Amino acid sequence: MSKLCGLNVVQLREELQKRSLVTSGKKEVLVARLREALIDEGKNPDEFKFDGADEDNEISTGTFTTA
């Protein structure tokens, strides 16, 4: 689990998308938008923990093949 300040841009956009909110903008804008959404939901953005966010922090590598 991760707090709002620990989310990366991809994770912020995923959380905003779950709430049907605009996902464009710089990280600071995304954080502010998600913070407001959490407040509107009656949650404390400074204490809210996002499920599964820590697993997404690892970089996955893929294998590319050419035809």
mmCIF file of the N, C-alpha and C atoms, coordinates in Angstrom:
data_MODEL
# 
_entry.id   MODEL 
# 
loop_
_atom_site.group_PDB 
_atom_site.id 
_atom_site.type_symbol 
_atom_site.label_atom_id 
_atom_site.label_alt_id 
_atom_site.label_comp_id 
_atom_site.label_asym_id 
_atom_site.label_entity_id 
_atom_site.label_seq_id 
_atom_site.pdbx_PDB_ins_code 
_atom_site.Cartn_x 
_atom_site.Cartn_y 
_atom_site.Cartn_z 
_atom_site.occupancy 
_atom_site.B_iso_or_equiv 
_atom_site.pdbx_formal_charge 
_atom_site.auth_seq_id 
_atom_site.auth_comp_id 
_atom_site.auth_asym_id 
_atom_site.auth_atom_id 
_atom_site.pdbx_PDB_model_num 
ATOM 1   N N  . MET A 1 1  ? 0.840   -1.187  0.000   1.00 0.00 ? 1  MET A N  1 
ATOM 2   C CA . MET A 1 1  ? 0.000   0.000   0.000   1.00 0.00 ? 1  MET A CA 1 
ATOM 3   C C  . MET A 1 1  ? 0.880   1.244   0.000   1.00 0.00 ? 1  MET A C  1 
ATOM 4   N N  . SER A 1 2  ? 0.393   2.266   -0.630  1.00 0.00 ? 2  SER A N  1 
ATOM 5   C CA . SER A 1 2  ? 1.165   3.489   -0.762  1.00 0.00 ? 2  SER A CA 1 
ATOM 6   C C  . SER A 1 2  ? 0.269   4.686   -0.499  1.00 0.00 ? 2  SER A C  1 
ATOM 7   N N  . LYS A 1 3  ? 0.875   5.750   -0.001  1.00 0.00 ? 3  LYS A N  1 
ATOM 8   C CA . LYS A 1 3  ? 0.132   6.987   0.227   1.00 0.00 ? 3  LYS A CA 1 
ATOM 9   C C  . LYS A 1 3  ? 0.138   7.825   -1.043  1.00 0.00 ? 3  LYS A C  1 
ATOM 10  N N  . LEU A 1 4  ? -0.707  8.839   -1.061  1.00 0.00 ? 4  LEU A N  1 
ATOM 11  C CA . LEU A 1 4  ? -0.865  9.712   -2.222  1.00 0.00 ? 4  LEU A CA 1 
ATOM 12  C C  . LEU A 1 4  ? 0.471   10.275  -2.694  1.00 0.00 ? 4  LEU A C  1 
ATOM 13  N N  . CYS A 1 5  ? 1.300   10.751  -1.776  1.00 0.00 ? 5  CYS A N  1 
ATOM 14  C CA . CYS A 1 5  ? 2.572   11.368  -2.155  1.00 0.00 ? 5  CYS A CA 1 
ATOM 15  C C  . CYS A 1 5  ? 3.562   10.360  -2.740  1.00 0.00 ? 5  CYS A C  1 
ATOM 16  N N  . GLY A 1 6  ? 3.328   9.065   -2.531  1.00 0.00 ? 6  GLY A N  1 
ATOM 17  C CA . GLY A 1 6  ? 4.233   8.042   -3.027  1.00 0.00 ? 6  GLY A CA 1 
ATOM 18  C C  . GLY A 1 6  ? 3.847   7.462   -4.373  1.00 0.00 ? 6  GLY A C  1 
ATOM 19  N N  . LEU A 1 7  ? 2.725   7.910   -4.924  1.00 0.00 ? 7  LEU A N  1 
ATOM 20  C CA . LEU A 1 7  ? 2.279   7.380   -6.210  1.00 0.00 ? 7  LEU A CA 1 
ATOM 21  C C  . LEU A 1 7  ? 3.046   8.021   -7.359  1.00 0.00 ? 7  LEU A C  1 
ATOM 22  N N  . ASN A 1 8  ? 3.303   7.251   -8.399  1.00 0.00 ? 8  ASN A N  1 
ATOM 23  C CA . ASN A 1 8  ? 3.922   7.825   -9.592  1.00 0.00 ? 8  ASN A CA 1 
ATOM 24  C C  . ASN A 1 8  ? 2.817   8.286   -10.547 1.00 0.00 ? 8  ASN A C  1 
ATOM 25  N N  . VAL A 1 9  ? 3.179   8.884   -11.656 1.00 0.00 ? 9  VAL A N  1 
ATOM 26  C CA . VAL A 1 9  ? 2.205   9.468   -12.584 1.00 0.00 ? 9  VAL A CA 1 
ATOM 27  C C  . VAL A 1 9  ? 1.249   8.408   -13.135 1.00 0.00 ? 9  VAL A C  1 
ATOM 28  N N  . VAL A 1 10 ? 1.760   7.246   -13.475 1.00 0.00 ? 10 VAL A N  1 
ATOM 29  C CA . VAL A 1 10 ? 0.910   6.178   -14.010 1.00 0.00 ? 10 VAL A CA 1 
ATOM 30  C C  . VAL A 1 10 ? -0.132  5.773   -12.968 1.00 0.00 ? 10 VAL A C  1 
ATOM 31  N N  . GLN A 1 11 ? 0.298   5.619   -11.729 1.00 0.00 ? 11 GLN A N  1 
ATOM 32  C CA . GLN A 1 11 ? -0.618  5.229   -10.661 1.00 0.00 ? 11 GLN A CA 1 
ATOM 33  C C  . GLN A 1 11 ? -1.649  6.322   -10.387 1.00 0.00 ? 11 GLN A C  1 
ATOM 34  N N  . LEU A 1 12 ? -1.212  7.572   -10.416 1.00 0.00 ? 12 LEU A N  1 
ATOM 35  C CA . LEU A 1 12 ? -2.141  8.684   -10.225 1.00 0.00 ? 12 LEU A CA 1 
ATOM 36  C C  . LEU A 1 12 ? -3.215  8.671   -11.305 1.00 0.00 ? 12 LEU A C  1 
ATOM 37  N N  . ARG A 1 13 ? -2.797  8.468   -12.547 1.00 0.00 ? 13 ARG A N  1 
ATOM 38  C CA . ARG A 1 13 ? -3.758  8.438   -13.657 1.00 0.00 ? 13 ARG A CA 1 
ATOM 39  C C  . ARG A 1 13 ? -4.733  7.272   -13.510 1.00 0.00 ? 13 ARG A C  1 
ATOM 40  N N  . GLU A 1 14 ? -4.247  6.134   -13.045 1.00 0.00 ? 14 GLU A N  1 
ATOM 41  C CA . GLU A 1 14 ? -5.129  4.981   -12.834 1.00 0.00 ? 14 GLU A CA 1 
ATOM 42  C C  . GLU A 1 14 ? -6.177  5.292   -11.775 1.00 0.00 ? 14 GLU A C  1 
ATOM 43  N N  . GLU A 1 15 ? -5.754  5.914   -10.680 1.00 0.00 ? 15 GLU A N  1 
ATOM 44  C CA . GLU A 1 15 ? -6.691  6.263   -9.610  1.00 0.00 ? 15 GLU A CA 1 
ATOM 45  C C  . GLU A 1 15 ? -7.705  7.301   -10.076 1.00 0.00 ? 15 GLU A C  1 
ATOM 46  N N  . LEU A 1 16 ? -7.257  8.258   -10.866 1.00 0.00 ? 16 LEU A N  1 
ATOM 47  C CA . LEU A 1 16 ? -8.172  9.264   -11.407 1.00 0.00 ? 16 LEU A CA 1 
ATOM 48  C C  . LEU A 1 16 ? -9.152  8.625   -12.382 1.00 0.00 ? 16 LEU A C  1 
ATOM 49  N N  . GLN A 1 17 ? -8.666  7.714   -13.207 1.00 0.00 ? 17 GLN A N  1 
ATOM 50  C CA . GLN A 1 17 ? -9.523  7.044   -14.180 1.00 0.00 ? 17 GLN A CA 1 
ATOM 51  C C  . GLN A 1 17 ? -10.596 6.220   -13.473 1.00 0.00 ? 17 GLN A C  1 
ATOM 52  N N  . LYS A 1 18 ? -10.248 5.564   -12.360 1.00 0.00 ? 18 LYS A N  1 
ATOM 53  C CA . LYS A 1 18 ? -11.218 4.794   -11.579 1.00 0.00 ? 18 LYS A CA 1 
ATOM 54  C C  . LYS A 1 18 ? -12.373 5.682   -11.123 1.00 0.00 ? 18 LYS A C  1 
ATOM 55  N N  . ARG A 1 19 ? -12.074 6.966   -10.939 1.00 0.00 ? 19 ARG A N  1 
ATOM 56  C CA . ARG A 1 19 ? -13.073 7.917   -10.457 1.00 0.00 ? 19 ARG A CA 1 
ATOM 57  C C  . ARG A 1 19 ? -13.685 8.735   -11.594 1.00 0.00 ? 19 ARG A C  1 
ATOM 58  N N  . SER A 1 20 ? -13.398 8.352   -12.822 1.00 0.00 ? 20 SER A N  1 
ATOM 59  C CA . SER A 1 20 ? -13.901 9.048   -14.024 1.00 0.00 ? 20 SER A CA 1 
ATOM 60  C C  . SER A 1 20 ? -13.510 10.520  -14.041 1.00 0.00 ? 20 SER A C  1 
ATOM 61  N N  . LEU A 1 21 ? -12.275 10.795  -13.628 1.00 0.00 ? 21 LEU A N  1 
ATOM 62  C CA . LEU A 1 21 ? -11.758 12.161  -13.620 1.00 0.00 ? 21 LEU A CA 1 
ATOM 63  C C  . LEU A 1 21 ? -10.734 12.339  -14.735 1.00 0.00 ? 21 LEU A C  1 
ATOM 64  N N  . VAL A 1 22 ? -10.447 13.579  -15.057 1.00 0.00 ? 22 VAL A N  1 
ATOM 65  C CA . VAL A 1 22 ? -9.466  13.908  -16.094 1.00 0.00 ? 22 VAL A CA 1 
ATOM 66  C C  . VAL A 1 22 ? -8.100  13.378  -15.671 1.00 0.00 ? 22 VAL A C  1 
ATOM 67  N N  . THR A 1 23 ? -7.402  12.730  -16.609 1.00 0.00 ? 23 THR A N  1 
ATOM 68  C CA . THR A 1 23 ? -6.113  12.108  -16.300 1.00 0.00 ? 23 THR A CA 1 
ATOM 69  C C  . THR A 1 23 ? -4.930  12.833  -16.927 1.00 0.00 ? 23 THR A C  1 
ATOM 70  N N  . SER A 1 24 ? -5.163  13.988  -17.526 1.00 0.00 ? 24 SER A N  1 
ATOM 71  C CA . SER A 1 24 ? -4.063  14.716  -18.162 1.00 0.00 ? 24 SER A CA 1 
ATOM 72  C C  . SER A 1 24 ? -3.492  15.754  -17.209 1.00 0.00 ? 24 SER A C  1 
ATOM 73  N N  . GLY A 1 25 ? -2.232  16.091  -17.434 1.00 0.00 ? 25 GLY A N  1 
ATOM 74  C CA . GLY A 1 25 ? -1.575  17.114  -16.639 1.00 0.00 ? 25 GLY A CA 1 
ATOM 75  C C  . GLY A 1 25 ? -0.294  16.608  -16.015 1.00 0.00 ? 25 GLY A C  1 
ATOM 76  N N  . LYS A 1 26 ? 0.424   17.540  -15.416 1.00 0.00 ? 26 LYS A N  1 
ATOM 77  C CA . LYS A 1 26 ? 1.673   17.201  -14.732 1.00 0.00 ? 26 LYS A CA 1 
ATOM 78  C C  . LYS A 1 26 ? 1.361   16.548  -13.391 1.00 0.00 ? 26 LYS A C  1 
ATOM 79  N N  . LYS A 1 27 ? 2.378   15.931  -12.797 1.00 0.00 ? 27 LYS A N  1 
ATOM 80  C CA . LYS A 1 27 ? 2.187   15.191  -11.551 1.00 0.00 ? 27 LYS A CA 1 
ATOM 81  C C  . LYS A 1 27 ? 1.534   16.052  -10.473 1.00 0.00 ? 27 LYS A C  1 
ATOM 82  N N  . GLU A 1 28 ? 1.969   17.295  -10.342 1.00 0.00 ? 28 GLU A N  1 
ATOM 83  C CA . GLU A 1 28 ? 1.424   18.172  -9.304  1.00 0.00 ? 28 GLU A CA 1 
ATOM 84  C C  . GLU A 1 28 ? -0.078  18.372  -9.493  1.00 0.00 ? 28 GLU A C  1 
ATOM 85  N N  . VAL A 1 29 ? -0.499  18.503  -10.744 1.00 0.00 ? 29 VAL A N  1 
ATOM 86  C CA . VAL A 1 29 ? -1.916  18.695  -11.068 1.00 0.00 ? 29 VAL A CA 1 
ATOM 87  C C  . VAL A 1 29 ? -2.698  17.422  -10.755 1.00 0.00 ? 29 VAL A C  1 
ATOM 88  N N  . LEU A 1 30 ? -2.130  16.276  -11.108 1.00 0.00 ? 30 LEU A N  1 
ATOM 89  C CA . LEU A 1 30 ? -2.789  14.999  -10.854 1.00 0.00 ? 30 LEU A CA 1 
ATOM 90  C C  . LEU A 1 30 ? -2.952  14.754  -9.361  1.00 0.00 ? 30 LEU A C  1 
ATOM 91  N N  . VAL A 1 31 ? -1.917  15.055  -8.586  1.00 0.00 ? 31 VAL A N  1 
ATOM 92  C CA . VAL A 1 31 ? -1.982  14.891  -7.134  1.00 0.00 ? 31 VAL A CA 1 
ATOM 93  C C  . VAL A 1 31 ? -3.077  15.779  -6.554  1.00 0.00 ? 31 VAL A C  1 
ATOM 94  N N  . ALA A 1 32 ? -3.114  17.036  -6.981  1.00 0.00 ? 32 ALA A N  1 
ATOM 95  C CA . ALA A 1 32 ? -4.125  17.972  -6.478  1.00 0.00 ? 32 ALA A CA 1 
ATOM 96  C C  . ALA A 1 32 ? -5.534  17.494  -6.835  1.00 0.00 ? 32 ALA A C  1 
ATOM 97  N N  . ARG A 1 33 ? -5.702  17.004  -8.055  1.00 0.00 ? 33 ARG A N  1 
ATOM 98  C CA . ARG A 1 33 ? -7.012  16.524  -8.512  1.00 0.00 ? 33 ARG A CA 1 
ATOM 99  C C  . ARG A 1 33 ? -7.457  15.308  -7.705  1.00 0.00 ? 33 ARG A C  1 
ATOM 100 N N  . LEU A 1 34 ? -6.541  14.379  -7.468  1.00 0.00 ? 34 LEU A N  1 
ATOM 101 C CA . LEU A 1 34 ? -6.876  13.182  -6.702  1.00 0.00 ? 34 LEU A CA 1 
ATOM 102 C C  . LEU A 1 34 ? -7.116  13.535  -5.239  1.00 0.00 ? 34 LEU A C  1 
ATOM 103 N N  . ARG A 1 35 ? -6.355  14.472  -4.713  1.00 0.00 ? 35 ARG A N  1 
ATOM 104 C CA . ARG A 1 35 ? -6.546  14.936  -3.331  1.00 0.00 ? 35 ARG A CA 1 
ATOM 105 C C  . ARG A 1 35 ? -7.969  15.477  -3.158  1.00 0.00 ? 35 ARG A C  1 
ATOM 106 N N  . GLU A 1 36 ? -8.404  16.306  -4.089  1.00 0.00 ? 36 GLU A N  1 
ATOM 107 C CA . GLU A 1 36 ? -9.759  16.871  -4.031  1.00 0.00 ? 36 GLU A CA 1 
ATOM 108 C C  . GLU A 1 36 ? -10.817 15.775  -4.123  1.00 0.00 ? 36 GLU A C  1 
ATOM 109 N N  . ALA A 1 37 ? -10.575 14.788  -4.981  1.00 0.00 ? 37 ALA A N  1 
ATOM 110 C CA . ALA A 1 37 ? -11.526 13.685  -5.131  1.00 0.00 ? 37 ALA A CA 1 
ATOM 111 C C  . ALA A 1 37 ? -11.651 12.895  -3.832  1.00 0.00 ? 37 ALA A C  1 
ATOM 112 N N  . LEU A 1 38 ? -10.522 12.649  -3.177  1.00 0.00 ? 38 LEU A N  1 
ATOM 113 C CA . LEU A 1 38 ? -10.553 11.916  -1.911  1.00 0.00 ? 38 LEU A CA 1 
ATOM 114 C C  . LEU A 1 38 ? -11.315 12.702  -0.851  1.00 0.00 ? 38 LEU A C  1 
ATOM 115 N N  . ILE A 1 39 ? -11.101 14.005  -0.806  1.00 0.00 ? 39 ILE A N  1 
ATOM 116 C CA . ILE A 1 39 ? -11.820 14.855  0.145   1.00 0.00 ? 39 ILE A CA 1 
ATOM 117 C C  . ILE A 1 39 ? -13.320 14.791  -0.140  1.00 0.00 ? 39 ILE A C  1 
ATOM 118 N N  . ASP A 1 40 ? -13.688 14.859  -1.416  1.00 0.00 ? 40 ASP A N  1 
ATOM 119 C CA . ASP A 1 40 ? -15.101 14.769  -1.806  1.00 0.00 ? 40 ASP A CA 1 
ATOM 120 C C  . ASP A 1 40 ? -15.715 13.428  -1.403  1.00 0.00 ? 40 ASP A C  1 
ATOM 121 N N  . GLU A 1 41 ? -14.885 12.383  -1.363  1.00 0.00 ? 41 GLU A N  1 
ATOM 122 C CA . GLU A 1 41 ? -15.344 11.049  -0.960  1.00 0.00 ? 41 GLU A CA 1 
ATOM 123 C C  . GLU A 1 41 ? -15.381 10.903  0.559   1.00 0.00 ? 41 GLU A C  1 
ATOM 124 N N  . GLY A 1 42 ? -14.971 11.952  1.273   1.00 0.00 ? 42 GLY A N  1 
ATOM 125 C CA . GLY A 1 42 ? -14.961 11.910  2.731   1.00 0.00 ? 42 GLY A CA 1 
ATOM 126 C C  . GLY A 1 42 ? -13.751 11.200  3.311   1.00 0.00 ? 42 GLY A C  1 
ATOM 127 N N  . LYS A 1 43 ? -12.688 11.099  2.520   1.00 0.00 ? 43 LYS A N  1 
ATOM 128 C CA . LYS A 1 43 ? -11.464 10.426  2.958   1.00 0.00 ? 43 LYS A CA 1 
ATOM 129 C C  . LYS A 1 43 ? -10.370 11.452  3.203   1.00 0.00 ? 43 LYS A C  1 
ATOM 130 N N  . ASN A 1 44 ? -9.468  11.127  4.120   1.00 0.00 ? 44 ASN A N  1 
ATOM 131 C CA . ASN A 1 44 ? -8.332  11.991  4.415   1.00 0.00 ? 44 ASN A CA 1 
ATOM 132 C C  . ASN A 1 44 ? -7.204  11.655  3.439   1.00 0.00 ? 44 ASN A C  1 
ATOM 133 N N  . PRO A 1 45 ? -6.878  12.557  2.509   1.00 0.00 ? 45 PRO A N  1 
ATOM 134 C CA . PRO A 1 45 ? -5.849  12.247  1.504   1.00 0.00 ? 45 PRO A CA 1 
ATOM 135 C C  . PRO A 1 45 ? -4.458  12.040  2.094   1.00 0.00 ? 45 PRO A C  1 
ATOM 136 N N  . ASP A 1 46 ? -4.211  12.576  3.295   1.00 0.00 ? 46 ASP A N  1 
ATOM 137 C CA . ASP A 1 46 ? -2.896  12.412  3.915   1.00 0.00 ? 46 ASP A CA 1 
ATOM 138 C C  . ASP A 1 46 ? -2.736  11.048  4.580   1.00 0.00 ? 46 ASP A C  1 
ATOM 139 N N  . GLU A 1 47 ? -3.854  10.359  4.825   1.00 0.00 ? 47 GLU A N  1 
ATOM 140 C CA . GLU A 1 47 ? -3.795  9.061   5.491   1.00 0.00 ? 47 GLU A CA 1 
ATOM 141 C C  . GLU A 1 47 ? -4.296  7.917   4.618   1.00 0.00 ? 47 GLU A C  1 
ATOM 142 N N  . PHE A 1 48 ? -4.948  8.234   3.493   1.00 0.00 ? 48 PHE A N  1 
ATOM 143 C CA . PHE A 1 48 ? -5.510  7.200   2.627   1.00 0.00 ? 48 PHE A CA 1 
ATOM 144 C C  . PHE A 1 48 ? -4.393  6.385   1.995   1.00 0.00 ? 48 PHE A C  1 
ATOM 145 N N  . LYS A 1 49 ? -4.566  5.063   2.009   1.00 0.00 ? 49 LYS A N  1 
ATOM 146 C CA . LYS A 1 49 ? -3.567  4.179   1.400   1.00 0.00 ? 49 LYS A CA 1 
ATOM 147 C C  . LYS A 1 49 ? -4.188  3.490   0.197   1.00 0.00 ? 49 LYS A C  1 
ATOM 148 N N  . PHE A 1 50 ? -3.429  3.447   -0.885  1.00 0.00 ? 50 PHE A N  1 
ATOM 149 C CA . PHE A 1 50 ? -3.888  2.873   -2.136  1.00 0.00 ? 50 PHE A CA 1 
ATOM 150 C C  . PHE A 1 50 ? -3.443  1.426   -2.226  1.00 0.00 ? 50 PHE A C  1 
ATOM 151 N N  . ASP A 1 51 ? -4.389  0.526   -2.458  1.00 0.00 ? 51 ASP A N  1 
ATOM 152 C CA . ASP A 1 51 ? -4.084  -0.902  -2.576  1.00 0.00 ? 51 ASP A CA 1 
ATOM 153 C C  . ASP A 1 51 ? -3.293  -1.188  -3.834  1.00 0.00 ? 51 ASP A C  1 
ATOM 154 N N  . GLY A 1 52 ? -2.309  -2.074  -3.710  1.00 0.00 ? 52 GLY A N  1 
ATOM 155 C CA . GLY A 1 52 ? -1.570  -2.535  -4.871  1.00 0.00 ? 52 GLY A CA 1 
ATOM 156 C C  . GLY A 1 52 ? -0.584  -1.548  -5.454  1.00 0.00 ? 52 GLY A C  1 
ATOM 157 N N  . ALA A 1 53 ? -0.459  -0.367  -4.879  1.00 0.00 ? 53 ALA A N  1 
ATOM 158 C CA . ALA A 1 53 ? 0.421   0.648   -5.455  1.00 0.00 ? 53 ALA A CA 1 
ATOM 159 C C  . ALA A 1 53 ? 1.890   0.265   -5.341  1.00 0.00 ? 53 ALA A C  1 
ATOM 160 N N  . ASP A 1 54 ? 2.271   -0.410  -4.264  1.00 0.00 ? 54 ASP A N  1 
ATOM 161 C CA . ASP A 1 54 ? 3.676   -0.765  -4.092  1.00 0.00 ? 54 ASP A CA 1 
ATOM 162 C C  . ASP A 1 54 ? 4.150   -1.768  -5.137  1.00 0.00 ? 54 ASP A C  1 
ATOM 163 N N  . GLU A 1 55 ? 3.278   -2.703  -5.522  1.00 0.00 ? 55 GLU A N  1 
ATOM 164 C CA . GLU A 1 55 ? 3.682   -3.690  -6.520  1.00 0.00 ? 55 GLU A CA 1 
ATOM 165 C C  . GLU A 1 55 ? 3.956   -3.036  -7.861  1.00 0.00 ? 55 GLU A C  1 
ATOM 166 N N  . ASP A 1 56 ? 3.254   -1.934  -8.151  1.00 0.00 ? 56 ASP A N  1 
ATOM 167 C CA . ASP A 1 56 ? 3.414   -1.268  -9.436  1.00 0.00 ? 56 ASP A CA 1 
ATOM 168 C C  . ASP A 1 56 ? 4.708   -0.460  -9.523  1.00 0.00 ? 56 ASP A C  1 
ATOM 169 N N  . ASN A 1 57 ? 5.384   -0.262  -8.392  1.00 0.00 ? 57 ASN A N  1 
ATOM 170 C CA . ASN A 1 57 ? 6.612   0.523   -8.400  1.00 0.00 ? 57 ASN A CA 1 
ATOM 171 C C  . ASN A 1 57 ? 7.771   -0.221  -9.050  1.00 0.00 ? 57 ASN A C  1 
ATOM 172 N N  . GLU A 1 58 ? 7.654   -1.537  -9.189  1.00 0.00 ? 58 GLU A N  1 
ATOM 173 C CA . GLU A 1 58 ? 8.718   -2.306  -9.820  1.00 0.00 ? 58 GLU A CA 1 
ATOM 174 C C  . GLU A 1 58 ? 8.623   -2.148  -11.333 1.00 0.00 ? 58 GLU A C  1 
ATOM 175 N N  . ILE A 1 59 ? 9.754   -2.034  -11.964 1.00 0.00 ? 59 ILE A N  1 
ATOM 176 C CA . ILE A 1 59 ? 9.792   -1.888  -13.418 1.00 0.00 ? 59 ILE A CA 1 
ATOM 177 C C  . ILE A 1 59 ? 9.795   -3.279  -14.034 1.00 0.00 ? 59 ILE A C  1 
ATOM 178 N N  . SER A 1 60 ? 8.864   -3.507  -14.926 1.00 0.00 ? 60 SER A N  1 
ATOM 179 C CA . SER A 1 60 ? 8.833   -4.806  -15.596 1.00 0.00 ? 60 SER A CA 1 
ATOM 180 C C  . SER A 1 60 ? 9.546   -4.681  -16.933 1.00 0.00 ? 60 SER A C  1 
ATOM 181 N N  . THR A 1 61 ? 10.231  -5.733  -17.288 1.00 0.00 ? 61 THR A N  1 
ATOM 182 C CA . THR A 1 61 ? 10.925  -5.735  -18.570 1.00 0.00 ? 61 THR A CA 1 
ATOM 183 C C  . THR A 1 61 ? 10.255  -6.745  -19.470 1.00 0.00 ? 61 THR A C  1 
ATOM 184 N N  . GLY A 1 62 ? 10.171  -6.426  -20.716 1.00 0.00 ? 62 GLY A N  1 
ATOM 185 C CA . GLY A 1 62 ? 9.535   -7.322  -21.672 1.00 0.00 ? 62 GLY A CA 1 
ATOM 186 C C  . GLY A 1 62 ? 10.531  -7.802  -22.697 1.00 0.00 ? 62 GLY A C  1 
ATOM 187 N N  . THR A 1 63 ? 10.177  -8.858  -23.368 1.00 0.00 ? 63 THR A N  1 
ATOM 188 C CA . THR A 1 63 ? 11.005  -9.394  -24.434 1.00 0.00 ? 63 THR A CA 1 
ATOM 189 C C  . THR A 1 63 ? 10.331  -9.076  -25.753 1.00 0.00 ? 63 THR A C  1 
ATOM 190 N N  . PHE A 1 64 ? 11.078  -8.505  -26.658 1.00 0.00 ? 64 PHE A N  1 
ATOM 191 C CA . PHE A 1 64 ? 10.538  -8.146  -27.954 1.00 0.00 ? 64 PHE A CA 1 
ATOM 192 C C  . PHE A 1 64 ? 11.062  -9.121  -28.999 1.00 0.00 ? 64 PHE A C  1 
ATOM 193 N N  . THR A 1 65 ? 10.165  -9.548  -29.848 1.00 0.00 ? 65 THR A N  1 
ATOM 194 C CA . THR A 1 65 ? 10.576  -10.431 -30.935 1.00 0.00 ? 65 THR A CA 1 
ATOM 195 C C  . THR A 1 65 ? 10.228  -9.771  -32.256 1.00 0.00 ? 65 THR A C  1 
ATOM 196 N N  . THR A 1 66 ? 11.011  -10.062 -33.259 1.00 0.00 ? 66 THR A N  1 
ATOM 197 C CA . THR A 1 66 ? 10.738  -9.521  -34.588 1.00 0.00 ? 66 THR A CA 1 
ATOM 198 C C  . THR A 1 66 ? 10.323  -10.659 -35.502 1.00 0.00 ? 66 THR A C  1 
ATOM 199 N N  . ALA A 1 67 ? 9.457   -10.353 -36.414 1.00 0.00 ? 67 ALA A N  1 
ATOM 200 C CA . ALA A 1 67 ? 8.958   -11.389 -37.332 1.00 0.00 ? 67 ALA A CA 1 
ATOM 201 C C  . ALA A 1 67 ? 9.887   -11.576 -38.500 1.00 0.00 ? 67 ALA A C  1 
# 
